[in-house]
Amino acid sequence: MKLDKFILGWKEYCALPQLKIPLITAKIDTGAYTSCLHAFNLETALQRGQKYIYFDTYPIRFNESEAKHCSAPIVDYRIIRSSNGEHERRYVIETELVLGSTAFITELTLTDRSELNFRMLLGRSFLKGHALIDVHLSLNQGKPAQEIYQELYDKHKN
């Protein structure tokens, strides 16, 4: 039987070209249904009839000098129950994600992860159909392919 799935470690490098984030380390979290991204200073605005979210993020842990200013159309709102049982209403965006040499479209919820070790989680809804996880591995896919990131980044520059 042939498996067309990635083997991921417990954490992996990713890139988010539409958000101008060339590198972020994501924790693979099979306990989370939805993937999420660290975000703060959230503001919404109506742009050409579409609701947008504007936010800042620190994609690199322990480096708060490199804030990224991001924007994306809002595709949904979700009530997410955190691991401590609290419920939070989060904005949902859809964006391109580069993992290894492959690009995907994925949904991310936006939440403040400043007190947590990882700025991004990849949850089950992304992993389903794409990946198998080997918890003994780490960064198994290597850094995102720069040429794929650049092509997608250029496509969304405007």
C-alpha positions as CSV (number, residue, x, y, z in Angstrom):
1,M,0.0,0.0,0.0
2,K,1.4,3.4,-1.0
3,L,1.1,6.3,1.4
4,D,1.1,9.8,0.0
5,K,1.5,11.5,3.4
6,F,4.2,13.5,5.0
7,I,6.0,12.2,8.0
8,L,6.1,15.0,10.5
9,G,8.0,15.4,13.7
10,W,6.5,16.9,16.9
11,K,7.4,20.3,15.5
12,E,8.0,21.6,12.0
13,Y,9.1,24.7,10.2
14,C,6.5,26.4,8.1
15,A,6.1,29.6,6.1
16,L,3.0,31.8,5.5
17,P,3.6,33.8,2.3
18,Q,0.4,35.7,2.3
19,L,1.2,37.0,5.8
20,K,4.8,37.7,4.9
21,I,6.2,35.2,7.4
22,P,9.1,33.3,5.8
23,L,9.7,31.0,8.8
24,I,7.8,30.0,11.9
25,T,8.1,26.9,14.0
26,A,4.8,25.1,14.5
27,K,4.0,22.5,17.1
28,I,2.1,19.5,15.8
29,D,-0.9,19.2,18.1
30,T,-3.3,16.3,17.5
31,G,-5.3,17.4,20.6
32,A,-6.3,20.6,18.8
33,Y,-8.9,20.4,16.0
34,T,-8.1,23.8,14.4
35,S,-4.6,25.2,13.7
36,C,-3.8,28.6,15.3
37,L,-1.4,31.5,15.0
38,H,-0.2,34.0,17.6
39,A,-1.8,37.3,17.1
40,F,-2.3,40.6,19.0
41,N,-3.5,44.1,18.3
42,L,-6.4,42.7,16.4
43,E,-8.6,45.2,14.5
44,T,-11.3,44.6,11.9
45,A,-12.3,46.8,9.0
46,L,-14.6,46.5,6.0
47,Q,-12.7,46.5,2.7
48,R,-14.5,46.3,-0.6
49,G,-17.5,44.6,1.1
50,Q,-15.3,42.0,2.8
51,K,-14.5,42.0,6.5
52,Y,-10.7,42.0,7.2
53,I,-8.7,41.4,10.3
54,Y,-5.5,43.4,10.8
55,F,-3.1,42.0,13.5
56,D,0.5,41.8,14.6
57,T,2.5,38.7,15.4
58,Y,5.9,37.7,16.6
59,P,6.7,34.6,14.6
60,I,10.0,34.0,16.4
61,R,9.8,32.9,20.0
62,F,11.7,35.2,22.4
63,N,12.1,37.9,19.7
64,E,9.7,40.7,20.1
65,S,11.8,43.1,18.0
66,E,10.6,41.6,14.8
67,A,6.8,42.1,14.8
68,K,5.0,41.3,11.5
69,H,2.0,43.4,10.6
70,C,-0.5,41.1,8.8
71,S,-4.0,41.3,7.3
72,A,-6.4,38.7,5.9
73,P,-10.0,38.3,5.1
74,I,-12.1,36.9,7.9
75,V,-13.7,33.6,6.8
76,D,-15.4,32.6,10.1
77,Y,-15.6,33.0,13.8
78,R,-15.2,30.0,16.1
79,I,-15.6,29.3,19.8
80,I,-12.5,27.4,20.7
81,R,-12.1,25.5,24.0
82,S,-8.5,25.7,25.2
83,S,-6.6,23.0,27.0
84,N,-7.5,24.6,30.4
85,G,-11.2,24.4,29.5
86,E,-11.8,28.1,28.8
87,H,-13.8,29.1,25.8
88,E,-12.6,31.9,23.5
89,R,-14.2,33.4,20.4
90,R,-11.6,33.6,17.6
91,Y,-11.3,35.0,14.2
92,V,-10.6,32.5,11.4
93,I,-8.5,33.3,8.4
94,E,-7.6,31.1,5.4
95,T,-4.0,31.4,4.1
96,E,-1.3,29.5,2.2
97,L,1.1,27.5,4.3
98,V,4.4,26.1,3.0
99,L,5.6,22.9,4.6
100,G,8.8,21.4,3.2
101,S,8.3,21.6,-0.6
102,T,4.5,21.7,-0.6
103,A,2.0,24.5,-0.3
104,F,-1.4,24.1,1.2
105,I,-4.4,26.3,1.9
106,T,-5.3,26.1,5.5
107,E,-7.5,27.8,8.2
108,L,-5.9,29.4,11.2
109,T,-7.6,30.8,14.2
110,L,-6.0,33.9,15.7
111,T,-5.2,34.0,19.5
112,D,-2.7,35.5,21.9
113,R,0.0,32.8,22.4
114,S,2.6,35.1,24.0
115,E,2.8,33.0,27.2
116,L,3.3,29.7,25.2
117,N,6.4,28.2,23.7
118,F,5.1,28.0,20.1
119,R,3.7,30.8,18.0
120,M,1.7,28.4,15.9
121,L,0.0,25.0,16.2
122,L,-1.0,22.7,13.4
123,G,-4.2,20.9,14.4
124,R,-6.1,17.8,13.2
125,S,-8.1,19.6,10.5
126,F,-4.8,20.4,8.7
127,L,-3.1,17.1,9.5
128,K,-6.0,14.9,8.4
129,G,-5.2,13.4,5.0
130,H,-1.8,15.1,4.8
131,A,0.4,13.7,7.5
132,L,1.6,11.0,9.8
133,I,3.3,12.0,13.0
134,D,6.4,10.4,14.4
135,V,6.9,12.0,17.9
136,H,10.6,10.9,17.9
137,L,11.3,13.3,15.0
138,S,11.7,17.0,15.0
139,L,11.8,19.4,12.0
140,N,11.6,16.4,9.7
141,Q,10.5,18.4,6.6
142,G,13.3,20.9,6.9
143,K,12.9,24.6,6.1
144,P,10.2,25.6,3.7
145,A,11.3,25.7,0.1
146,Q,12.3,29.3,-0.5
147,E,11.3,29.3,-4.2
148,I,7.8,28.2,-3.4
149,Y,7.6,30.8,-0.6
150,Q,8.9,33.6,-2.9
151,E,6.5,32.6,-5.8
152,L,3.5,32.8,-3.4
153,Y,4.7,35.9,-1.7
154,D,5.1,37.7,-5.1
155,K,1.6,36.6,-6.1
156,H,0.2,38.4,-3.0
157,K,2.4,41.5,-2.8
158,N,-0.3,44.0,-3.7
